[in-house]
Amino acid sequence: MRNSAMGDVAMLPHALRALRAAYPALRITVATPAMFRPFFRGLDVGFLDVRPRDEHRTLAGMWRLAAEARRLGVDAVADVHDVLRSQAFDLAMRLHGIRVARIRKERCAKRRAQGTGGDFAPLRHSVLRYCDVFRRLGFVFDDPSPAEKPRCDSPVGEKQGRWVGFAPFSAHAGKTYPEAQARRLVELLAARYDRIFIHGGGGTEQAFAEQMEARYPNVTALFGKVRFAGELEVMAHEDCLVSMDSLAMHMAALVATPVVSVWGATHPALGFLGWGCSARHALQAQLPCRPCSVFGAKPCRYGDYRCLTAVTPEAVAAEVAEVVGCEQQAEE
């Protein structure tokens, strides 16, 4: 069970892939919102749809969901979320004699890491924490390897030349690339590569992407042009994705696309770097106030998000050139 956030759900398939490899006959049911199903493509899993904003919004609703799970014949629960709703689900299952194991998030260790300037021992990666939950249920298997590149067609036409994705957005200001810098980075990327795809949602994100699309003929704003699964397919054809600490990074990790990640309020050593993504290409400023938040939700104490403005568009573009250059050399 994992109901949110989207990036955390997108990390779960890596753990399930390792579990499935060790136990190919195991029947696995993923309890998650229906919109997240594309993350699990190719894993041969069933689904129990969770509607946390509708009938499963209350604790009583989670008890009803548990009754659905029992009718499926579930005999063990891996709670990789550990929030009030999932705890209610767990209790309902335990009362019927069903085994439950929960994720250990080490919330205290993550809080202690804040404001250390990055001077702390790296914490266990979330994907490995997911694996640990399955292991506490008695399963024995190796840590997952990075994902492999899927074979799929591009929903935006045949690939020609070099494609780069850009996802400057996040749910929180502390993880969103400043707009002026984002505009400059699009300018730099559009001048160097054949196609640039801007990943994001609606509202102001869509407005920014469409403005860039109108300004540069080789820039495509993806929102509204492809479905969720189609966005993954576009990412699979990209030579590199520039992403914040956000969902896009974890989507790229699912399709084995190299990522240049930009970190502001958060820190990759807290355990949220995309699985298989290189820490070498994680760009961040060395500031004593970082990380100031585990998830990036806190406002900047200085009001200027200097952690983000310090990572210049030129530095990001140089990192992309290195990644794409390395990929080109490997192909040659």
N, C-alpha and C positions, 0 to 999 in steps of 0.2 A: 504494500500500500504506500502510495505517494501521491498526494493530491495537488501540491504546489511546492515551491514556485516552479515556473516552467523550466528554468535552467537546471534545477535539482532533479526534476523528472527526467530531463534529457540525459542525465548522467547514469540513471538506473539501467538502461540497456547494456552498458558495458559490463556491469556485474552479472546481469542475467545471461549475457553471452558466454561468460566463463562458467556459470552454473550449468547452462544447457549443454556445453561441450563435455562436461564431466558426467552429466546425467541426462542423456538424450531422451530417455523414456519418461522423464518427470513431467507431470502435468502442472503447468504454471499458469496462474490467473493473475493479471495485473489489475489492481483496483486503482483507477485514476480517471479523471475526466476524459470524455470521448475524444476531445480535440487533440489529445496528446498521443493518440494511437500511431500516427506516422513515425514517431520516434522508435517504435518497436518492430518496424517492418523487417521481415525475414527471420524473426526470432521464434516463430511457432508458439505463441502464447495466446491464451484467451483473455478476455477482458470482463471486468465488473465495473460498469460505468458509475462513477461518483459524480453527483451533482451538488457540490457544496454551497451553491447559491440558491438552491431550490429545495427539493424534498430532503436532502441530506445536510441542510444548513444547521439543524438542531442536533442535540445529543440523541434525542429520540429517533431522529432520522437515521443517525449512524447505527442505532440498534436495529432498525429495520433493514439497513444495508447488511448488517451481520447475519440476519436471518436469511437474506438472499445468498450470502456466501455459504452458509451451512447447507442450503438446498443444492448447491453446486457440488457438495461433497468435500469441501476444503477441510484438510486435517492438520494444517499448520499455517501460521500467519507470520510473515516477515514485515514488521512495521518499520519502514525506513523513513518515516516522517516524524513520529513522536510529538504530536500536538494534541490538544484537548479532544478534537474529533476522533483522531485515530485511537487515542486511549480509550474512548468510549466503545469503539468498535472492538478493541482488544479485550476489554472487560466482558463484553457480551459473548465473545468467543471462548474466553477462559471459563466462564460459568457453565459452558457446555462441554468442558473437558478438552478443548482444542489448544494445542501448544502455540505460544506466542513468544517471539523474540523481537526486541526493539533496538533501534539504532542508539548508539552512545555518541552524542554530539560534542561532548567536552565543552559545554558552553562557558564554563569558568575559565578554561585555558584560553579560549578565544577572546574573552573579555580582558584577560591579563595581557594579551598581546597588543591591545590598543594603546597608541601613544608611545610605543617603544622605538619608533624609527625603523622598524623592521628587524630589530635586534632580538629575535626570539627563535627558538628551534622550530623548524617547519612542523606543522600539525598533520595528522593523518588525513590523507585525501578522502573526500566524500565517497568516491567510488569504492575505496577499500573499506570504508565504514559500512557501506551497503553489503559488501562481501562478508564482513564480519557477522552481520545479522544472520545471513544464511548459514554460516558456519556454526553459530550458536544453536541452530536447529539440527545440527548433526551432519551437515553436508561438508564434504572434504574436496577442495578443488584449488587450483592455482589462481593467483591474481590474474586479472584479464590483461591481455596484450592490447595495444592500440587497435582501433577499428581498421578495417581494410576498405579500400576504395570500391564502392558499389558500381555495378554495371547498370547504367540507366541512360535514357535519352534526355537531352536538354529540352525543357519546355519553352525555351526562348530562341530556338534556332540552333543550327549546327555550329559547333565551336570552331572559330578560326582565330589564330593568334593567342595573345595572353589575356586572360580574364582575371580581374581582381574585384573582390567584394568589399564593401565598406558598411559597417554597422555602428554608427556613432552614438546610438541611443541606448538608454536604460530607463528603468522605472524611477531611478533616483538621480538627482543632480550631481551627487558625488561620484557617479559612474557614467556620466554623459559627457562626451567630448564637447567643449565650448563651440558654439556655432561658428564664430569667426574662424577658428582654427579648422573646423570641419570643412568649411567652404574652401579654404586654402589647400587643404589636403586633397579634396576632390579635383581642384585645379591641377595639382602636381601629378596625381594619378592619371587623370584623363589625358595629360600630355605625354605619358610614357607607355600606356598600355592600350590594347585594342578595344576592350570593353570594360566598363566599370558598372557594377551593380550595387545599388543602395538598398540595403535591407532595413526594414522598419515597419511600424504600424501606421495607423491613421492619424488624423489631427495634425499637429505641428510637425510630426515626423514625416508625414506624407507631403505636407507643403514644402518642407526643405528639399525632400527628394525630387519632387516635381520641378522645383526651381532649378536644381542642378541639371535635371534632364533637359530642361528648356535651354539652358546655357551651353551645354556641351553635347554634341551630337552622338558621342559614344558612351554616354551615361544613361542607364536605365533605372527608373524608379520601379521596384518590384511590387510594392503594395498594390493590390487590386488587379495585377496582371497574372499572378500565379497563386494557386492555393498553397496551403501550408506544406503539403508533401512536395509540391512543385518547387518550393523555395529550397528544400533540402536537395532536390535534384540539380538546381542551379548551382548551389554551393559545391556539389560533387564535381562540377566541371571547372570551378574556379582554381586558379593557380595559387592564390593566397586570399585570405580574408583578414581585413583589419577590423578588430572588434574590441569593445570594452569588456569589462567583467560582466557579461550579460548572456542571455539565451543564445545569441548568434554564435558565440565562441563554442558553446557546447553542441550546437547543431553541426558546426563545422567538424568538431571532433568525431561526431557520429559517421561522417562520410570521408574521414581521413584527409581533409583539406588543411594545409598548413595555415597557422594563425599567427598574426602579429597582434598581440593583445596590449591594450593600454589600461593602466591601473591608476586610480586616483585615491578615493577614500578607503578602498579595500586593498587587500594584499594577496598575491598568489600563494604565499606560504601558509595561509589559513586553511588551505585544502580545497579550494574551488577552481583551480586552474583546469582548463579543459583537459580531459583525459587523453593523453598522448600528445598534447600540445607542448611545444618546447618552452621551458622557462627562459631559455636564452633569448627568445623573441618576445618576452614580456617586458614592456617598457614602463618605467616608473621613476618618479623623482625620489631622491633620498632626503626625506624631510622628517624631523623629529616627531611631528604630529601624526605621522602615518604608522599603521592604519588607524583611522579615527572611528571606524565602524566595521562591524563584521559584514553587513549587507549593504552598506552605503547609504543608509536612510537618514543619518544624522546631518544637520546643516553644518557647513564649514564654520569653524570658530572664528576665522578671519574674514569670512564673507566673500573671498575672492577665488576659492577653489584653486589655490596655487599649485596643488598637487597635479592638477590636470593641465593648467596653462604652461607648466614647466616642460611638458612633453610636447615639443614643437611638431608642426606638420612636416617640417624638413627631416626631423629625426625619424618620424614614422615612415615617410617615403623612402628614406635610406634603408630602413630595416626591411621594407617590402622588396626593394631591389635586391637585397642580399638573399632573401628567401626565394624569390622567383629566379634569381641567377643560379642558386644552388640546385633548384629543381631542374632548370634547363641543362645544367652540366650533367646531372644524374641521367637525364634522358639521352643525352649525346654519348 
